[in-house]
Amino acid sequence: MIRIGMRLRSVTLLTVGWGIPEVMGADVVHARKLVGDRYELYIPGSSVKGALRSSASRVAAHYGFTSCGEVEPSRIAEAHRAMGRACSVCELFGWPGGEGALLHVSDFKLVGEAATEVIWRVSLNDRTLTAERGKLYSMEHLPPGVEFKGELRLIGEGRDLLPLLLLAVAELRTGRFGRRSMVDARLEDEGLLDALVGEEWRQLLSELRSWLWVGVVGP
């Protein structure tokens, strides 16, 4: 098992939605989990894994990996049959009816403390990009600069797909996360990955050990 620590830092206002808004006083609230006798802010591992999967799908073909580009189970199976095997993205992240994911992602715990704020927003019509009358809603946000810490766990058989995971993390830092938010990402592997990737991936690995958006948020 290859264990890789990872930190996420909000670059914009951050919301990763939760399903019990009426308890928290907003229509859309940030995810919480019950720890002891109180709720703590966190980012579900499933949300991080889903974002990484989308990121990997966008870049896979450009670097010699494969992606079926499908999300519906029957279409995934059909695409894999046409390819003669499961695509690289599905091998890494798993798929319905498959043998199981090679990558497991922990929940991400808030580092330190953070206060949320509630902002009122207006829904937009996707077709006209204009405000929808009567569709005002409230959304709870975390401010830029808030950090969360978690772990990526890659089963040993997935070592050949480690470069695809690195590419997914790099792509995650420039895409949308959660409720139209944006996050930075930094790996904390204590040099472990140096011996596990080829020379052609060392520069990318080095870059992922530092924040991308330095000077935009945080120190």
C-alpha positions as CSV (number, residue, x, y, z in Angstrom):
1,M,0.0,0.0,0.0
2,I,1.4,3.4,-1.0
3,R,0.2,6.1,1.4
4,I,0.4,9.7,0.2
5,G,-0.6,12.6,2.4
6,M,-2.3,15.5,0.7
7,R,-3.5,18.9,1.8
8,L,-6.2,21.0,0.2
9,R,-6.4,24.8,0.5
10,S,-9.4,26.9,-0.6
11,V,-8.4,29.4,-3.3
12,T,-11.9,30.8,-3.6
13,L,-15.0,30.7,-1.3
14,L,-15.4,27.0,-0.7
15,T,-18.5,24.9,-0.3
16,V,-18.7,21.1,-0.4
17,G,-22.4,20.4,-0.1
18,W,-24.1,18.5,2.7
19,G,-27.6,17.0,2.9
20,I,-29.1,18.6,6.0
21,P,-29.3,22.3,5.4
22,E,-32.3,23.1,7.6
23,V,-30.2,22.3,10.7
24,M,-27.5,24.8,9.8
25,G,-29.6,27.8,8.7
26,A,-28.7,27.9,5.0
27,D,-30.1,26.2,1.8
28,V,-26.7,24.9,0.9
29,V,-24.2,24.2,3.7
30,H,-20.7,22.8,3.9
31,A,-20.3,19.1,4.8
32,R,-19.9,18.2,8.5
33,K,-19.5,15.0,10.4
34,L,-20.5,14.2,14.0
35,V,-17.3,13.8,16.1
36,G,-18.2,13.1,19.8
37,D,-21.0,15.5,20.6
38,R,-20.4,18.1,17.9
39,Y,-20.3,18.5,14.1
40,E,-17.0,19.3,12.5
41,L,-16.3,20.7,9.0
42,Y,-14.7,18.2,6.7
43,I,-14.4,17.2,3.0
44,P,-15.7,13.7,2.3
45,G,-13.2,11.4,0.6
46,S,-15.8,10.6,-2.0
47,S,-15.9,14.2,-3.0
48,V,-12.1,14.4,-3.4
49,K,-12.0,11.1,-5.3
50,G,-14.7,12.1,-7.6
51,A,-12.9,15.4,-8.4
52,L,-9.7,13.5,-9.0
53,R,-11.4,11.1,-11.3
54,S,-12.9,13.9,-13.4
55,S,-9.4,15.5,-13.5
56,A,-7.8,12.3,-14.6
57,S,-10.4,11.8,-17.3
58,R,-9.6,15.2,-18.8
59,V,-5.9,14.7,-19.1
60,A,-5.4,10.9,-19.5
61,A,-5.3,10.7,-23.3
62,H,-2.7,13.5,-23.5
63,Y,-0.2,11.4,-21.5
64,G,-0.6,7.9,-22.9
65,F,-3.3,6.7,-20.5
66,T,-6.9,5.8,-21.5
67,S,-10.3,7.0,-20.3
68,C,-13.7,5.7,-21.4
69,G,-15.2,9.0,-20.6
70,E,-18.4,7.4,-19.4
71,V,-20.3,7.5,-16.1
72,E,-23.3,5.3,-16.7
73,P,-22.5,1.6,-15.8
74,S,-23.8,0.0,-19.1
75,R,-21.9,2.6,-21.2
76,I,-18.8,2.0,-19.2
77,A,-19.0,-1.7,-19.8
78,E,-19.7,-1.1,-23.5
79,A,-16.7,1.2,-23.8
80,H,-14.4,-1.3,-22.0
81,R,-15.5,-4.1,-24.4
82,A,-14.7,-1.9,-27.3
83,M,-11.3,-1.1,-25.9
84,G,-10.6,-4.7,-25.0
85,R,-9.9,-3.9,-21.4
86,A,-10.8,-1.5,-18.6
87,C,-9.5,2.0,-19.2
88,S,-6.7,3.5,-17.0
89,V,-9.1,5.9,-15.2
90,C,-11.5,3.1,-14.2
91,E,-8.7,0.8,-13.2
92,L,-7.4,3.5,-10.8
93,F,-10.7,4.8,-9.5
94,G,-13.0,1.8,-9.9
95,W,-16.3,1.4,-11.7
96,P,-19.6,-0.4,-11.2
97,G,-19.2,-4.1,-11.7
98,G,-15.4,-3.9,-11.7
99,E,-12.9,-5.6,-9.5
100,G,-12.5,-2.6,-7.2
101,A,-10.6,0.6,-7.1
102,L,-6.8,0.7,-6.8
103,L,-7.1,4.1,-5.2
104,H,-8.8,4.8,-1.8
105,V,-9.2,8.4,-0.5
106,S,-9.7,9.2,3.2
107,D,-11.9,12.0,4.4
108,F,-10.2,15.3,4.7
109,K,-10.1,16.9,8.2
110,L,-10.0,20.6,8.8
111,V,-6.6,21.9,9.8
112,G,-7.0,24.4,12.7
113,E,-10.2,26.3,13.0
114,A,-12.4,28.2,10.5
115,A,-15.5,30.3,10.6
116,T,-18.1,30.0,7.8
117,E,-20.3,32.8,6.3
118,V,-23.6,32.6,4.6
119,I,-24.1,34.5,1.3
120,W,-27.3,34.9,-0.6
121,R,-27.2,34.0,-4.3
122,V,-29.5,34.0,-7.3
123,S,-30.0,30.9,-9.5
124,L,-29.0,31.3,-13.1
125,N,-30.8,29.9,-16.1
126,D,-28.3,27.6,-17.8
127,R,-29.6,28.4,-21.3
128,T,-29.8,32.2,-21.0
129,L,-27.3,32.8,-18.2
130,T,-29.8,35.2,-16.7
131,A,-31.2,35.3,-13.1
132,E,-34.1,33.1,-12.4
133,R,-37.0,35.1,-10.8
134,G,-37.9,33.9,-7.3
135,K,-34.9,31.5,-7.0
136,L,-32.9,33.3,-4.3
137,Y,-31.0,30.8,-2.1
138,S,-28.4,31.0,0.7
139,M,-25.1,29.2,0.6
140,E,-22.6,28.6,3.5
141,H,-19.0,29.2,2.5
142,L,-15.5,28.8,4.0
143,P,-13.1,31.7,3.1
144,P,-10.0,31.4,0.9
145,G,-6.9,30.0,2.7
146,V,-8.7,27.3,4.8
147,E,-6.8,23.9,4.7
148,F,-7.9,20.3,5.0
149,K,-5.6,17.3,5.4
150,G,-6.2,13.7,4.2
151,E,-4.6,10.7,2.6
152,L,-4.5,8.9,-0.8
153,R,-3.9,5.1,-0.5
154,L,-2.8,3.3,-3.7
155,I,-2.8,-0.5,-3.7
156,G,0.6,-1.8,-4.8
157,E,-0.7,-3.2,-8.0
158,G,-1.6,0.3,-9.1
159,R,2.0,1.6,-9.1
160,D,2.1,1.9,-12.9
161,L,-0.9,4.3,-12.6
162,L,0.8,6.5,-10.1
163,P,1.8,9.0,-12.8
164,L,-1.9,9.3,-13.8
165,L,-2.7,10.1,-10.1
166,L,-0.1,12.8,-10.1
167,L,-1.5,14.3,-13.2
168,A,-5.0,14.2,-11.7
169,V,-3.8,16.1,-8.6
170,A,-2.1,18.7,-10.9
171,E,-5.3,19.1,-12.9
172,L,-7.4,19.4,-9.8
173,R,-5.6,22.6,-8.8
174,T,-6.9,24.4,-11.9
175,G,-10.4,23.1,-12.1
176,R,-13.7,23.4,-10.3
177,F,-14.2,21.7,-6.9
178,G,-17.3,21.3,-4.8
179,R,-20.0,24.0,-5.4
180,R,-18.1,25.9,-8.1
181,S,-15.1,26.4,-5.8
182,M,-11.4,26.1,-6.5
183,V,-8.8,24.5,-4.3
184,D,-5.0,24.2,-4.3
185,A,-3.4,20.8,-3.5
186,R,0.0,19.8,-2.1
187,L,1.4,16.3,-1.6
188,E,3.2,15.3,1.6
189,D,5.0,12.1,0.9
190,E,8.4,12.6,2.7
191,G,10.3,11.6,-0.4
192,L,8.6,8.2,-0.7
193,L,7.5,8.7,-4.3
194,D,10.9,9.5,-5.7
195,A,11.7,5.8,-6.0
196,L,8.3,4.9,-7.4
197,V,8.1,7.2,-10.5
198,G,10.3,7.5,-13.5
199,E,12.6,10.4,-14.2
200,E,10.1,11.9,-16.6
201,W,7.7,12.5,-13.7
202,R,10.1,13.9,-11.2
203,Q,9.6,17.5,-12.1
204,L,5.8,17.2,-11.8
205,L,6.2,15.4,-8.4
206,S,8.5,18.2,-7.2
207,E,5.9,20.8,-8.2
208,L,3.1,19.0,-6.4
209,R,5.0,19.1,-3.1
210,S,4.5,22.9,-3.1
211,W,1.4,25.0,-3.3
212,L,0.5,26.3,-6.8
213,W,-1.3,29.4,-5.9
214,V,1.4,31.0,-3.7
215,G,0.7,34.7,-3.2
216,V,-2.9,34.3,-4.2
217,V,-4.0,32.8,-0.8
218,G,-2.1,32.1,2.3
219,P,1.7,32.5,2.9
